[in-house]
Amino acid sequence: MPSSQAPDVAARLRPKVPALAGGTAFFDGPGGTQTPAPVADAIRNALTAPLSNRGSLTTAARNAGDIVDGCRSALGDLLGVDLDTVAFGRSMTALTFDLARALSRSWGPGDEVVVTRLDHDANVRPWLTAAERAGATVRWVDFDPETAELDAAEVAAVVGKRTRLVAVTAASNLLGTMPDIPAIAEIAHDVGALLYVDGVHYAPHAVVDVPAMGADLFACSPYKFLGPHCGAVTGRPELLAALEPDKLDASPASVPERFELGTLPYELMAGVTAAVDVIAGLGAGSDSAASASRRSRLVAGIEAVERHETELRTHIEEGLRAIDGVVLHARAERRTPTLLVSLAQGSVAELSTFLAERDVNAPAGHFYAFRAAERLGLGRTGGLRVGLAPYNDEQDVERLLDGVRAFCGTR
């Protein structure tokens, strides 16, 4: 239970999430969170207000410009960066492919790119494709399947004078593992390489400070933190200014617009701003903190989310460890509230179906981190992923544990 000083995050958030009224316990947050009503309202309001391409002559044009500026500002506050360094895209995957193509124009034979077996394929395949086109060599970093840790020393062992880029996740979407990104950044920068960080699974669960991380580029997906389905990326201003991505001749050459293809989805950007504001309202004293900066309110809100989710994760882990035949693979010291489960006997797909029939959503698979699943000995079948979001509560946890107990008791 939260202390008298700590906000009850779930109690604050649950009334704002209409999907919870159906009675389902959602443990599929790592694949995308349920949408708060203020986010849906912002999307609807953007679509029903006067709206056109950006400009200054009409109300509709000014509305579009305000939405874009508001979204950049909100994401800048969330990520700890200047709003002019935030670019918007269809997805993190699409943005990463675009950036890999732009970055690899300066690569050639003998150059090296470093990727990891812990990562989601969205932070692997774009770099493999770019390296192949450039004739560059791909170097792999492994993680320890026993501890689920990715040690910075393993990165240091493969980088060299010809390393051009290191791509790594800030948090594994399969295991929750949170590598030491500042240490990896130092290793990459010592040899003159860039660091590209996949922050998709990190941003919903921890305070993000991209400059403090040392990331040259950092990508995330708002639909993982209560927003609509889209992606965003930020980077060092001088790097963004130097890159020449594919773009239409007539589209803006300025940063960040040069990275944004076509007309922006204004309604989604309005939803992103609303999602960031919802998170900013989850911390202690947020109701009376109108004078505080949004960044400070976001830090308080995310820290409250971390405490809440860690308590629930601990409860789940204790409950699952007491069930015969359940194996927990998420073991890293620093990790998000995401658990990966396999069974000594029985199918995780059948367990997922069993839970779904009881309105407990916990999907099974490799979740595009198939190299990590294979390294764990689970093959591409993967495991049952139990991922927490801020709206989960103790009742959800008990329903999950009761369902797993019932399934294992029938075996």
Helices and strands as residue ranges (DSSP letters): H 9-13, G 14-16, G 18-22, E 25-26, G 29-31, H 37-48, H 59-79, G 83-85, E 86-89, H 92-103, G 104-106, E 112-116, G 121-123, H 125-134, E 137-141, H 152-156, E 163-169, H 181-190, E 194-198, H 210-213, E 217-220, G 222-224, E 231-235, H 237-242, G 257-259, H 266-280, G 286-288, H 294-321, E 326-328, E 338-343, H 348-356, E 360-361, E 364-365, H 370-375, G 379-381, E 383-387, H 394-409
